[in-house]
Each structure stands twice: as structure tokens, then as C-alpha cells.
Amino acid sequence: MVDGFATQPPEISFHLSPDDVRLDMARTAAAEVPGLRVSDFEMHLPRPSYTWRTLRALRAAYPDTEFSLIIGADNWLVFDRWQHTDEILAHHRLIIYPRPGCSIDPDGLPPGVVYVDAPLLPFSSTNVREAVRRGEDIAEMVPACIVDRCRRCYAKSDE
């Protein structure tokens, strides 16, 4: 299950498209990946949305399920500024995905935090939004099934 597409944390400084639009894009893209499903769980929680609140609510709703949190290496480098990091680390495995320009020493990570050796993608969601606004092709950045939706959505997301 993937959650986190639904709401925007208060510390995000750019405007995101409406929840239902982003949820639909995420579900469309995930439909092409066997075993992956996108949840709207977070959309039903009080705002503002914070990762710790979502994880706490997931634990309460699904007490027999173990949830892991996947974050980019860029977020790990500022994880100490997140709220309730001790609670997150106490209850969830944290998986760090590599990001360009972010050096992480896997041997120096605390227990329960894992750095994955995965392909380094040369772009992020910010790169996709910026490319759309510049009128550039994003076909290599997102699944083909959502290219047109991304163009429509991100071209007007700051209006």
C-alpha cells in the first residue's frame, strides 16, 4: 500500500493540485504495478497532515499490520527537523531511497533505518512540475498513462 499522495504537509511551500486529482493520477500509475495499491487513508484524517499523525492513525486502524516509511535521502538529511521523529523510528522501519547529491553512510544509520541500493532516478516530483511549466517533455519522468494528466495538472498548479 502506498499512502502519502493525498495531503500536503504545512511545511511544503508550493501549491499542490487538488487531492482527488493527485490521488487519481497515483492510482492510475500504480495500476500498472502488480501488488501495488494507492490508499486514500490520509485524505480522511484531520488537517494539517503530518507523517507522524498518519502513521499513528494507520497503527490504530490496522494494529496487526507493520508499516514502513519510505523517504528520499534528501528528507533523511533533514529528518531531525520533522515532528515526532522518535515515535516514527520507534514504531516503523524507515527506508531511505537514494537521491542525487545526497550522501548517506549506510553504516552510520540508527537501528530500523535502512538505505536501499536502488537505481538513482535523475528527477523528482519538483523536476516534473518545473519541466511541465517550461513546456518540456516529461515522458521519461512519469508513467505514460499519466503524462497528459501531469501536463494539465502541473501547468496550472500555481495559479
N, CA, C and O atoms as a DFTB+ gen file, in Angstrom:
636 C
 N C O
     1  1       0.840      -1.168       0.000
     2  2       0.000       0.000       0.000
     3  2       0.886       1.233       0.000
     4  3       1.906       1.272       0.689
     5  1       0.508       2.209      -0.750
     6  2       1.210       3.477      -0.781
     7  2       0.259       4.532      -0.269
     8  3      -0.866       4.641      -0.757
     9  1       0.689       5.313       0.708
    10  2      -0.123       6.404       1.210
    11  2       0.773       7.626       1.239
    12  3       1.994       7.488       1.310
    13  1       0.216       8.781       1.186
    14  2       1.022       9.983       1.227
    15  2       0.836      10.828      -0.013
    16  3       1.367      11.936      -0.088
    17  1       0.099      10.333      -0.982
    18  2      -0.195      11.129      -2.158
    19  2      -1.305      12.121      -1.871
    20  3      -1.524      13.056      -2.641
    21  1      -1.992      11.922      -0.786
    22  2      -3.261      12.602      -0.602
    23  2      -3.174      14.033      -0.098
    24  3      -3.832      14.910      -0.657
    25  1      -2.403      14.297       0.918
    26  2      -2.459      15.623       1.516
    27  2      -1.088      16.274       1.564
    28  3      -0.061      15.617       1.393
    29  1      -1.095      17.568       1.798
    30  2       0.127      18.348       1.762
    31  2       0.513      18.810       3.154
    32  3      -0.267      19.503       3.807
    33  1       1.717      18.436       3.632
    34  2       2.157      18.933       4.931
    35  2       2.297      20.459       4.911
    36  3       2.598      21.042       3.868
    37  1       2.082      21.097       6.047
    38  2       2.147      22.555       6.100
    39  2       3.496      23.132       5.690
    40  3       3.563      24.271       5.230
    41  1       4.585      22.355       5.852
    42  2       5.896      22.904       5.520
    43  2       6.195      22.907       4.024
    44  3       7.222      23.440       3.607
    45  1       5.318      22.322       3.211
    46  2       5.509      22.342       1.754
    47  2       5.140      23.736       1.266
    48  3       4.052      24.233       1.555
    49  1       6.041      24.358       0.532
    50  2       5.835      25.758       0.180
    51  2       5.189      25.980      -1.185
    52  3       4.813      27.108      -1.502
    53  1       5.050      24.941      -1.994
    54  2       4.425      25.115      -3.290
    55  2       3.005      24.590      -3.257
    56  3       2.655      23.772      -2.407
    57  1       2.190      25.063      -4.184
    58  2       0.802      24.633      -4.255
    59  2       0.720      23.290      -4.956
    60  3       1.286      23.109      -6.035
    61  1       0.017      22.351      -4.344
    62  2      -0.218      21.069      -4.978
    63  2      -1.604      21.064      -5.600
    64  3      -2.491      21.805      -5.176
    65  1      -1.779      20.235      -6.591
    66  2      -3.081      20.078      -7.219
    67  2      -4.048      19.485      -6.213
    68  3      -3.620      18.935      -5.198
    69  1      -5.336      19.585      -6.473
    70  2      -6.326      19.045      -5.531
    71  2      -6.082      17.573      -5.225
    72  3      -5.612      16.812      -6.070
    73  1      -6.412      17.194      -3.998
    74  2      -6.193      15.823      -3.535
    75  2      -6.763      14.786      -4.484
    76  3      -6.092      13.809      -4.817
    77  1      -7.994      14.991      -4.920
    78  2      -8.633      13.983      -5.760
    79  2      -7.918      13.812      -7.093
    80  3      -7.874      12.704      -7.628
    81  1      -7.359      14.887      -7.640
    82  2      -6.635      14.817      -8.905
    83  2      -5.336      14.030      -8.719
    84  3      -5.018      13.147      -9.516
    85  1      -4.592      14.355      -7.661
    86  2      -3.332      13.648      -7.400
    87  2      -3.578      12.189      -7.037
    88  3      -2.809      11.313      -7.433
    89  1      -4.643      11.921      -6.285
    90  2      -4.982      10.543      -5.933
    91  2      -5.309       9.741      -7.191
    92  3      -4.866       8.602      -7.338
    93  1      -6.076      10.328      -8.086
    94  2      -6.423       9.645      -9.329
    95  2      -5.176       9.355     -10.167
    96  3      -5.042       8.266     -10.726
    97  1      -4.267      10.324     -10.256
    98  2      -3.022      10.091     -11.006
    99  2      -2.199       8.980     -10.365
   100  3      -1.666       8.119     -11.064
   101  1      -2.093       8.996      -9.043
   102  2      -1.317       7.972      -8.349
   103  2      -1.933       6.592      -8.558
   104  3      -1.217       5.620      -8.800
   105  1      -3.240       6.507      -8.466
   106  2      -3.906       5.209      -8.671
   107  2      -3.746       4.718     -10.099
   108  3      -3.544       3.525     -10.330
   109  1      -3.837       5.626     -11.054
   110  2      -3.666       5.243     -12.455
   111  2      -2.258       4.711     -12.689
   112  3      -2.082       3.671     -13.323
   113  1      -1.263       5.417     -12.182
   114  2       0.124       4.994     -12.352
   115  2       0.391       3.671     -11.638
   116  3       1.071       2.804     -12.188
   117  1      -0.129       3.503     -10.432
   118  2       0.110       2.291      -9.648
   119  2      -0.604       1.074     -10.232
   120  3      -0.191      -0.060      -9.990
   121  1      -1.652       1.295     -10.985
   122  2      -2.403       0.179     -11.567
   123  2      -1.523      -0.674     -12.483
   124  3      -1.826      -1.842     -12.727
   125  1      -0.444      -0.095     -12.984
   126  2       0.461      -0.818     -13.873
   127  2       1.502      -1.649     -13.116
   128  3       2.290      -2.367     -13.731
   129  1       1.504      -1.554     -11.795
   130  2       2.492      -2.260     -10.985
   131  2       1.781      -3.342     -10.162
   132  3       1.015      -3.020      -9.253
   133  1       2.026      -4.610     -10.468
   134  2       1.371      -5.694      -9.727
   135  2       1.653      -5.603      -8.228
   136  3       2.791      -5.388      -7.811
   137  1       0.606      -5.767      -7.431
   138  2       0.750      -5.778      -5.984
   139  2       0.801      -4.413      -5.328
   140  3       0.883      -4.328      -4.102
   141  1       0.754      -3.357      -6.095
   142  2       0.819      -2.006      -5.536
   143  2      -0.562      -1.377      -5.597
   144  3      -1.249      -1.440      -6.616
   145  1      -0.955      -0.768      -4.482
   146  2      -2.227      -0.055      -4.488
   147  2      -2.053       1.243      -3.723
   148  3      -1.270       1.322      -2.777
   149  1      -2.776       2.240      -4.137
   150  2      -2.697       3.561      -3.530
   151  2      -3.903       3.746      -2.623
   152  3      -5.036       3.463      -3.011
   153  1      -3.654       4.214      -1.437
   154  2      -4.697       4.400      -0.432
   155  2      -5.078       5.873      -0.294
   156  3      -4.248       6.765      -0.470
   157  1      -6.339       6.104       0.021
   158  2      -6.794       7.469       0.315
   159  2      -6.925       7.683       1.826
   160  3      -7.556       8.641       2.271
   161  1      -6.331       6.793       2.600
   162  2      -6.436       6.824       4.061
   163  2      -6.159       8.221       4.624
   164  3      -6.922       8.723       5.450
   165  1      -5.088       8.831       4.185
   166  2      -4.669      10.121       4.733
   167  2      -5.665      11.236       4.417
   168  3      -5.766      12.211       5.162
   169  1      -6.391      11.095       3.326
   170  2      -7.359      12.122       2.942
   171  2      -8.495      12.242       3.958
   172  3      -9.178      13.265       4.000
   173  1      -8.701      11.213       4.770
   174  2      -9.800      11.201       5.725
   175  2      -9.358      11.615       7.131
   176  3     -10.145      11.552       8.076
   177  1      -8.120      12.030       7.264
   178  2      -7.598      12.466       8.554
   179  2      -7.701      13.978       8.683
   180  3      -7.770      14.689       7.680
   181  1      -7.712      14.474       9.928
   182  2      -7.745      15.933      10.123
   183  2      -6.517      16.602       9.528
   184  3      -5.445      16.003       9.449
   185  1      -6.683      17.831       9.117
   186  2      -5.581      18.634       8.592
   187  2      -5.052      19.519       9.698
   188  3      -5.816      19.810      10.618
   189  1      -3.828      19.964       9.689
   190  2      -2.839      19.680       8.665
   191  2      -2.332      18.245       8.770
   192  3      -2.421      17.608       9.820
   193  1      -1.810      17.767       7.680
   194  2      -1.311      16.403       7.595
   195  2       0.173      16.382       7.956
   196  3       0.977      17.144       7.421
   197  1       0.503      15.489       8.877
   198  2       1.898      15.255       9.234
   199  2       2.139      13.754       9.162
   200  3       1.234      12.969       9.448
   201  1       3.325      13.353       8.790
   202  2       3.656      11.939       8.660
   203  2       3.386      11.185       9.954
   204  3       2.799      10.104       9.917
   205  1       3.797      11.724      11.095
   206  2       3.620      11.020      12.368
   207  2       2.153      10.782      12.667
   208  3       1.794       9.732      13.201
   209  1       1.284      11.756      12.327
   210  2      -0.151      11.579      12.577
   211  2      -0.721      10.475      11.691
   212  3      -1.526       9.660      12.140
   213  1      -0.298      10.457      10.437
   214  2      -0.776       9.428       9.518
   215  2      -0.335       8.052       9.990
   216  3      -1.132       7.114      10.007
   217  1       0.924       7.929      10.372
   218  2       1.429       6.635      10.841
   219  2       0.730       6.204      12.134
   220  3       0.423       5.024      12.306
   221  1       0.484       7.130      13.020
   222  2      -0.220       6.811      14.270
   223  2      -1.641       6.320      13.959
   224  3      -2.105       5.341      14.544
   225  1      -2.315       6.993      13.050
   226  2      -3.677       6.595      12.670
   227  2      -3.684       5.235      11.969
   228  3      -4.597       4.436      12.174
   229  1      -2.676       4.974      11.151
   230  2      -2.576       3.668      10.495
   231  2      -2.373       2.558      11.523
   232  3      -2.982       1.493      11.419
   233  1      -1.517       2.805      12.516
   234  2      -1.292       1.798      13.567
   235  2      -2.582       1.515      14.332
   236  3      -2.871       0.367      14.669
   237  1      -3.356       2.567      14.605
   238  2      -4.613       2.392      15.339
   239  2      -5.653       1.643      14.502
   240  3      -6.375       0.789      15.016
   241  1      -5.720       1.965      13.231
   242  2      -6.714       1.342      12.350
   243  2      -6.347      -0.086      11.960
   244  3      -7.224      -0.915      11.718
   245  1      -5.061      -0.366      11.900
   246  2      -4.565      -1.685      11.468
   247  2      -3.499      -2.185      12.441
   248  3      -2.322      -2.263      12.087
   249  1      -3.909      -2.524      13.674
   250  2      -2.920      -2.867      14.708
   251  2      -2.084      -4.111      14.409
   252  3      -1.011      -4.281      14.988
   253  1      -2.548      -4.968      13.528
   254  2      -1.797      -6.186      13.207
   255  2      -0.929      -6.037      11.969
   256  3      -0.358      -7.015      11.485
   257  1      -0.827      -4.822      11.456
   258  2      -0.055      -4.567      10.238
   259  2       1.186      -3.766      10.577
   260  3       1.141      -2.820      11.363
   261  1       2.296      -4.162       9.971
   262  2       3.548      -3.427      10.156
   263  2       3.735      -2.480       8.977
   264  3       3.726      -2.912       7.824
   265  1       3.902      -1.210       9.259
   266  2       4.076      -0.211       8.215
   267  2       5.516       0.291       8.198
   268  3       6.113       0.541       9.245
   269  1       6.058       0.432       6.999
   270  2       7.375       1.034       6.807
   271  2       7.181       2.373       6.115
   272  3       6.200       2.579       5.401
   273  1       8.111       3.265       6.330
   274  2       8.058       4.577       5.710
   275  2       9.233       4.699       4.748
   276  3      10.384       4.495       5.134
   277  1       8.940       5.029       3.506
   278  2       9.990       5.244       2.503
   279  2      10.135       6.747       2.306
   280  3       9.165       7.446       2.013
   281  1      11.363       7.229       2.471
   282  2      11.641       8.649       2.229
   283  2      12.893       8.757       1.366
   284  3      13.713       7.841       1.324
   285  1      13.025       9.868       0.692
   286  2      14.226      10.120      -0.083
   287  2      15.377      10.506       0.829
   288  3      15.173      10.990       1.942
   289  1      16.585      10.284       0.340
   290  2      17.775      10.636       1.119
   291  2      17.786      12.125       1.458
   292  3      18.312      12.519       2.498
   293  1      17.209      12.954       0.587
   294  2      17.129      14.379       0.873
   295  2      16.295      14.641       2.126
   296  3      16.617      15.535       2.908
   297  1      15.228      13.868       2.322
   298  2      14.419      14.015       3.530
   299  2      15.116      13.447       4.759
   300  3      14.948      13.969       5.861
   301  1      15.895      12.385       4.584
   302  2      16.641      11.857       5.732
   303  2      17.612      12.905       6.269
   304  3      17.812      13.007       7.479
   305  1      18.208      13.676       5.379
   306  2      19.178      14.691       5.801
   307  2      18.533      15.790       6.654
   308  3      19.236      16.495       7.377
   309  1      17.212      15.944       6.580
   310  2      16.500      16.934       7.402
   311  2      15.496      16.265       8.348
   312  3      14.644      16.937       8.930
   313  1      15.600      14.953       8.497
   314  2      14.647      14.193       9.308
   315  2      14.621      14.689      10.753
   316  3      13.582      14.622      11.409
   317  1      15.734      15.176      11.246
   318  2      15.783      15.675      12.621
   319  2      14.899      16.906      12.821
   320  3      14.632      17.292      13.959
   321  1      14.443      17.526      11.733
   322  2      13.544      18.677      11.830
   323  2      12.070      18.275      11.736
   324  3      11.186      19.112      11.922
   325  1      11.806      17.015      11.454
   326  2      10.433      16.523      11.397
   327  2       9.857      16.464      12.817
   328  3      10.597      16.455      13.801
   329  1       8.550      16.424      12.898
   330  2       7.888      16.283      14.189
   331  2       7.817      14.810      14.586
   332  3       7.607      13.942      13.739
   333  1       7.993      14.537      15.870
   334  2       7.815      13.200      16.459
   335  2       8.689      12.126      15.800
   336  3       8.236      11.004      15.572
   337  1       9.924      12.471      15.501
   338  2      10.816      11.502      14.852
   339  2      11.070      10.282      15.732
   340  3      11.196       9.167      15.224
   341  1      11.148      10.484      17.044
   342  2      11.365       9.337      17.944
   343  2      10.216       8.342      17.836
   344  3      10.441       7.131      17.825
   345  1       8.994       8.842      17.756
   346  2       7.823       7.967      17.618
   347  2       7.855       7.224      16.289
   348  3       7.571       6.028      16.231
   349  1       8.199       7.930      15.234
   350  2       8.281       7.293      13.910
   351  2       9.303       6.162      13.946
   352  3       9.018       5.049      13.505
   353  1      10.482       6.446      14.467
   354  2      11.546       5.439      14.495
   355  2      11.233       4.284      15.452
   356  3      11.670       3.156      15.223
   357  1      10.492       4.553      16.502
   358  2      10.166       3.503      17.473
   359  2       9.167       2.487      16.921
   360  3       9.168       1.324      17.325
   361  1       8.326       2.925      16.006
   362  2       7.234       2.057      15.555
   363  2       7.317       1.616      14.096
   364  3       6.545       0.760      13.663
   365  1       8.240       2.189      13.345
   366  2       8.251       1.912      11.910
   367  2       9.671       1.747      11.384
   368  3      10.598       2.437      11.806
   369  1       9.810       0.821      10.460
   370  2      11.070       0.722       9.727
   371  2      11.107       1.894       8.746
   372  3      10.108       2.211       8.101
   373  1      12.235       2.508       8.648
   374  2      12.414       3.646       7.750
   375  2      13.341       3.219       6.621
   376  3      14.450       2.741       6.860
   377  1      12.885       3.392       5.415
   378  2      13.651       3.003       4.237
   379  2      14.058       4.270       3.501
   380  3      13.209       5.075       3.119
   381  1      15.346       4.441       3.307
   382  2      15.866       5.639       2.641
   383  2      16.206       5.296       1.204
   384  3      16.988       4.386       0.927
   385  1      15.602       6.045       0.302
   386  2      15.839       5.862      -1.131
   387  2      16.884       6.875      -1.589
   388  3      16.811       8.043      -1.207
   389  1      17.854       6.455      -2.397
   390  2      18.911       7.393      -2.816
   391  2      18.364       8.560      -3.640
   392  3      17.396       8.415      -4.387
   393  1      18.996       9.696      -3.488
   394  2      18.653      10.881      -4.269
   395  2      19.951      11.523      -4.750
   396  3      20.963      11.479      -4.051
   397  1      19.924      12.116      -5.938
   398  2      21.139      12.774      -6.446
   399  2      21.638      13.843      -5.470
   400  3      20.855      14.628      -4.935
   401  1      22.932      13.858      -5.252
   402  2      23.545      14.885      -4.413
   403  2      23.398      14.670      -2.922
   404  3      23.791      15.533      -2.137
   405  1      22.846      13.547      -2.513
   406  2      22.648      13.277      -1.084
   407  2      23.489      12.078      -0.678
   408  3      23.206      10.943      -1.062
   409  1      24.504      12.342       0.087
   410  2      25.413      11.283       0.523
   411  2      24.979      10.772       1.897
   412  3      24.910      11.527       2.867
   413  1      24.689       9.473       1.953
   414  2      24.279       8.830       3.201
   415  2      25.234       7.665       3.459
   416  3      25.502       6.868       2.560
   417  1      25.746       7.568       4.687
   418  2      26.584       6.441       5.076
   419  2      25.684       5.363       5.671
   420  3      25.223       5.510       6.803
   421  1      25.426       4.289       4.939
   422  2      24.531       3.245       5.446
   423  2      24.981       2.652       6.778
   424  3      24.150       2.211       7.573
   425  1      26.291       2.637       7.028
   426  2      26.804       2.065       8.271
   427  2      26.544       2.963       9.479
   428  3      26.625       2.508      10.620
   429  1      26.233       4.234       9.234
   430  2      26.008       5.166      10.335
   431  2      24.546       5.389      10.676
   432  3      24.220       6.286      11.453
   433  1      23.665       4.588      10.106
   434  2      22.232       4.766      10.344
   435  2      21.804       4.096      11.638
   436  3      22.372       3.077      12.030
   437  1      20.799       4.665      12.307
   438  2      20.312       4.040      13.542
   439  2      19.559       2.740      13.252
   440  3      19.182       2.486      12.108
   441  1      19.341       1.920      14.278
   442  2      18.578       0.682      14.096
   443  2      17.195       0.978      13.511
   444  3      16.547       1.958      13.878
   445  1      16.766       0.123      12.606
   446  2      15.453       0.288      11.995
   447  2      15.436       1.196      10.792
   448  3      14.395       1.373      10.161
   449  1      16.583       1.779      10.463
   450  2      16.686       2.654       9.287
   451  2      17.591       1.964       8.280
   452  3      18.713       1.572       8.602
   453  1      17.092       1.820       7.061
   454  2      17.804       1.098       6.022
   455  2      17.968       1.988       4.796
   456  3      17.027       2.660       4.372
   457  1      19.155       1.984       4.242
   458  2      19.411       2.678       2.979
   459  2      19.377       1.628       1.879
   460  3      20.140       0.663       1.927
   461  1      18.514       1.797       0.898
   462  2      18.391       0.791      -0.159
   463  2      19.328       1.107      -1.315
   464  3      19.530       2.261      -1.690
   465  1      19.884       0.051      -1.857
   466  2      20.714       0.181      -3.051
   467  2      19.775       0.038      -4.243
   468  3      19.497      -1.070      -4.702
   469  1      19.301       1.152      -4.727
   470  2      18.297       1.150      -5.792
   471  2      18.754       2.078      -6.916
   472  3      19.645       2.905      -6.727
   473  1      18.144       1.933      -8.066
   474  2      18.517       2.830      -9.166
   475  2      18.305       4.290      -8.771
   476  3      17.300       4.648      -8.156
   477  1      19.260       5.105      -9.133
   478  2      19.178       6.533      -8.838
   479  2      18.444       7.210      -9.983
   480  3      18.959       7.308     -11.097
   481  1      17.229       7.676      -9.693
   482  2      16.459       8.363     -10.724
   483  2      16.913       9.816     -10.786
   484  3      17.073      10.457      -9.747
   485  1      17.120      10.339     -11.981
   486  2      17.696      11.671     -12.116
   487  2      16.683      12.809     -11.992
   488  3      16.984      13.940     -12.374
   489  1      15.487      12.529     -11.463
   490  2      14.477      13.575     -11.351
   491  2      13.568      13.310     -10.158
   492  3      13.524      12.208      -9.611
   493  1      12.851      14.348      -9.778
   494  2      11.935      14.288      -8.643
   495  2      10.596      14.871      -9.072
   496  3      10.444      15.322     -10.207
   497  1       9.637      14.861      -8.171
   498  2       8.342      15.462      -8.491
   499  2       8.502      16.957      -8.772
   500  3       7.801      17.513      -9.617
   501  1       9.418      17.597      -8.064
   502  2       9.689      19.015      -8.334
   503  2      10.207      19.188      -9.759
   504  3       9.794      20.108     -10.465
   505  1      11.112      18.302     -10.182
   506  2      11.619      18.367     -11.555
   507  2      10.500      18.206     -12.572
   508  3      10.487      18.891     -13.595
   509  1       9.561      17.306     -12.298
   510  2       8.436      17.085     -13.214
   511  2       7.593      18.352     -13.324
   512  3       7.273      18.797     -14.426
   513  1       7.236      18.928     -12.182
   514  2       6.423      20.158     -12.195
   515  2       7.131      21.282     -12.949
   516  3       6.516      21.984     -13.751
   517  1       8.422      21.447     -12.687
   518  2       9.179      22.522     -13.348
   519  2       9.300      22.272     -14.850
   520  3       9.208      23.211     -15.641
   521  1       9.503      21.034     -15.246
   522  2       9.604      20.704     -16.675
   523  2       8.291      21.004     -17.392
   524  3       8.293      21.529     -18.505
   525  1       7.190      20.675     -16.763
   526  2       5.876      20.965     -17.365
   527  2       5.724      22.468     -17.549
   528  3       5.288      22.924     -18.606
   529  1       6.070      23.221     -16.552
   530  2       5.928      24.690     -16.642
   531  2       6.826      25.296     -17.713
   532  3       6.516      26.348     -18.272
   533  1       7.945      24.625     -17.995
   534  2       8.846      25.110     -19.054
   535  2       8.457      24.552     -20.425
   536  3       9.082      24.881     -21.433
   537  1       7.423      23.707     -20.458
   538  2       6.971      23.132     -21.714
   539  2       7.837      21.993     -22.212
   540  3       7.809      21.670     -23.399
   541  1       8.611      21.376     -21.323
   542  2       9.499      20.283     -21.713
   543  2       8.774      18.938     -21.682
   544  3       7.735      18.790     -21.040
   545  1       9.335      17.981     -22.377
   546  2       8.783      16.634     -22.428
   547  2       9.045      15.925     -21.097
   548  3      10.159      15.965     -20.575
   549  1       8.019      15.279     -20.557
   550  2       8.163      14.555     -19.287
   551  2       7.949      13.048     -19.466
   552  3       7.793      12.319     -18.487
   553  1       7.943      12.591     -20.711
   554  2       7.644      11.187     -20.994
   555  2       8.607      10.215     -20.313
   556  3       8.214       9.094     -19.991
   557  1       9.851      10.615     -20.087
   558  2      10.815       9.748     -19.410
   559  2      10.732       9.855     -17.893
   560  3      11.364       9.076     -17.180
   561  1       9.956      10.819     -17.394
   562  2       9.901      11.077     -15.956
   563  2       8.728      10.413     -15.253
   564  3       8.824      10.096     -14.067
   565  1       7.630      10.197     -15.953
   566  2       6.421       9.647     -15.341
   567  2       5.864       8.533     -16.225
   568  3       6.179       8.470     -17.413
   569  1       5.039       7.656     -15.653
   570  2       4.430       6.609     -16.487
   571  2       3.617       7.223     -17.636
   572  3       2.980       8.264     -17.477
   573  1       3.654       6.567     -18.773
   574  2       2.962       7.064     -19.963
   575  2       1.477       7.318     -19.703
   576  3       0.893       8.235     -20.280
   577  1       0.868       6.512     -18.840
   578  2      -0.568       6.637     -18.586
   579  2      -0.960       7.931     -17.876
   580  3      -2.145       8.258     -17.823
   581  1       0.011       8.683     -17.326
   582  2      -0.344       9.941     -16.651
   583  2       0.363      11.165     -17.223
   584  3       0.258      12.250     -16.651
   585  1       1.072      11.020     -18.324
   586  2       1.796      12.160     -18.907
   587  2       0.847      13.323     -19.194
   588  3       1.113      14.452     -18.783
   589  1      -0.247      13.061     -19.890
   590  2      -1.180      14.141     -20.235
   591  2      -1.806      14.770     -18.993
   592  3      -1.968      15.989     -18.929
   593  1      -2.155      13.952     -18.015
   594  2      -2.732      14.487     -16.767
   595  2      -1.732      15.374     -16.039
   596  3      -2.093      16.428     -15.515
   597  1      -0.467      14.944     -16.008
   598  2       0.572      15.763     -15.369
   599  2       0.699      17.102     -16.068
   600  3       0.798      18.146     -15.423
   601  1       0.696      17.064     -17.370
   602  2       0.809      18.327     -18.118
   603  2      -0.332      19.270     -17.758
   604  3      -0.104      20.450     -17.491
   605  1      -1.550      18.759     -17.750
   606  2      -2.716      19.606     -17.427
   607  2      -2.667      20.080     -15.972
   608  3      -2.919      21.247     -15.673
   609  1      -2.345      19.167     -15.099
   610  2      -2.364      19.453     -13.666
   611  2      -1.260      20.423     -13.256
   612  3      -1.530      21.421     -12.589
   613  1      -0.044      20.141     -13.642
   614  2       1.094      20.945     -13.187
   615  2       1.250      22.249     -13.945
   616  3       1.870      23.181     -13.433
   617  1       0.714      22.342     -15.130
   618  2       0.808      23.597     -15.872
   619  2       0.039      24.709     -15.174
   620  3       0.360      25.888     -15.325
   621  1      -0.974      24.326     -14.411
   622  2      -1.801      25.346     -13.761
   623  2      -1.759      25.275     -12.237
   624  3      -2.542      25.957     -11.576
   625  1      -0.865      24.468     -11.662
   626  2      -0.915      24.236     -10.218
   627  2      -0.518      25.433      -9.368
   628  3      -0.812      25.448      -8.172
   629  1       0.130      26.423      -9.931
   630  2       0.497      27.603      -9.129
   631  2      -0.396      28.800      -9.380
   632  3      -0.141      29.891      -8.871
   633  1      -1.435      28.599     -10.159
   634  2      -2.325      29.741     -10.469
   635  2      -3.198      30.070      -9.305
   636  3      -4.005      30.996      -9.382
